[in-house]
Amino acid sequence: MKTLIKLEELMMFILGIFMFGLLGYQWWWFLVLILVPDIGMAGYLFGKKIGAFTYNLFHHKGLAIFLYFAGMFFSSPIIQLAGIILFSHASLDRALGYGLKYNKGFKYTHLGEIGNKNG
């Protein structure tokens, strides 16, 4: 099941790349921006609970989809771009086994414990 989920997330990452291509930005922007959502990890400087909240906020696909549609509604390619980058980043992270975080620490995710071969 874990492999199937990772494949599904990989396909969503590919969808994000496709959607980025539709916006007309130069491709190097994708490479520059794809790691920006990891700024959410900075919340861990203020403790596990705040860290989990900020990380999850910057890795929430629902927020990413909302931003994309808000960008469409307001005819704002930059907001669409933000949504696509959040969606693509979250999908790539999950394909690599990094899920949304629990309050008890960074390595505890909805996909299992990071580094745990059984998780």
C-alpha positions in Angstrom: 0.0 0.0 0.0 2.8 2.4 0.9 4.3 2.0 -2.7 0.9 2.6 -4.2 0.5 5.9 -2.2 4.0 7.0 -3.2 3.2 6.3 -6.9 0.0 8.3 -6.6 1.9 11.2 -5.1 4.5 11.0 -7.8 1.7 11.3 -10.4 0.4 14.4 -8.6 3.9 15.9 -8.7 3.9 15.3 -12.4 0.5 17.0 -12.6 2.0 20.0 -10.8 4.8 20.2 -13.3 2.2 20.1 -16.1 0.1 22.8 -14.5 3.2 24.9 -14.0 3.9 24.6 -17.7 0.5 26.0 -18.5 1.3 29.3 -16.7 4.0 30.3 -19.1 6.8 31.0 -16.6 10.3 30.0 -17.5 11.1 26.5 -16.2 14.0 27.7 -14.0 11.4 29.4 -11.7 10.0 25.9 -10.8 13.4 24.8 -9.8 14.0 27.9 -7.7 10.6 27.9 -6.0 10.0 24.1 -5.4 11.7 24.1 -2.0 10.2 27.4 -0.7 7.4 25.7 1.2 10.0 24.1 3.4 10.2 27.5 5.1 7.3 26.0 7.2 10.0 24.0 9.1 11.1 27.2 10.7 8.2 26.9 13.1 10.1 24.1 14.8 12.4 26.8 16.3 9.4 27.7 18.5 8.5 24.1 19.6 7.0 21.0 18.2 3.4 22.2 18.2 4.0 25.4 16.4 6.5 23.6 14.1 3.9 21.0 13.2 1.3 23.7 12.5 3.5 25.8 10.3 4.9 22.8 8.4 1.4 21.4 7.8 0.2 24.8 6.7 2.9 25.1 4.0 2.3 21.4 2.9 -1.5 21.4 2.8 -2.8 20.4 -0.6 -6.2 21.9 0.2 -4.6 25.3 0.7 -2.6 24.8 -2.5 -5.8 24.0 -4.5 -7.6 26.9 -2.9 -4.8 29.3 -3.9 -4.7 28.0 -7.5 -8.5 28.5 -7.9 -8.3 31.9 -6.2 -5.6 32.8 -8.7 -7.9 31.7 -11.5 -10.9 33.6 -10.1 -8.9 36.8 -9.6 -6.9 36.3 -12.9 -3.7 36.3 -10.9 -1.0 34.0 -12.3 1.3 34.7 -9.3 -1.4 33.3 -6.9 -1.9 30.3 -9.3 1.9 29.8 -9.2 1.9 29.8 -5.4 -0.8 27.1 -5.4 1.0 25.0 -8.0 4.3 25.2 -6.1 2.6 24.3 -2.8 0.8 21.4 -4.5 3.9 20.1 -6.3 6.1 20.4 -3.2 3.7 18.6 -1.0 3.2 15.8 -3.6 7.0 15.4 -4.0 7.5 15.3 -0.2 4.8 12.6 0.2 6.3 10.6 -2.7 9.5 10.6 -0.7 7.8 9.6 2.5 7.5 12.9 4.3 3.9 13.4 5.4 2.0 15.9 7.4 3.4 16.2 11.0 2.0 15.2 14.3 2.7 17.5 17.3 5.0 15.0 19.0 7.9 15.7 16.6 9.1 16.2 13.1 9.7 12.5 12.3 6.1 11.6 13.2 3.9 11.9 10.1 0.6 10.7 8.8 2.5 8.4 6.5 4.4 6.8 9.4 7.6 7.6 11.3 10.4 9.0 9.1 13.3 6.6 9.3 11.2 3.7 10.5 11.3 0.9 8.0 7.9 -0.4 9.3 6.2 3.0 9.2 
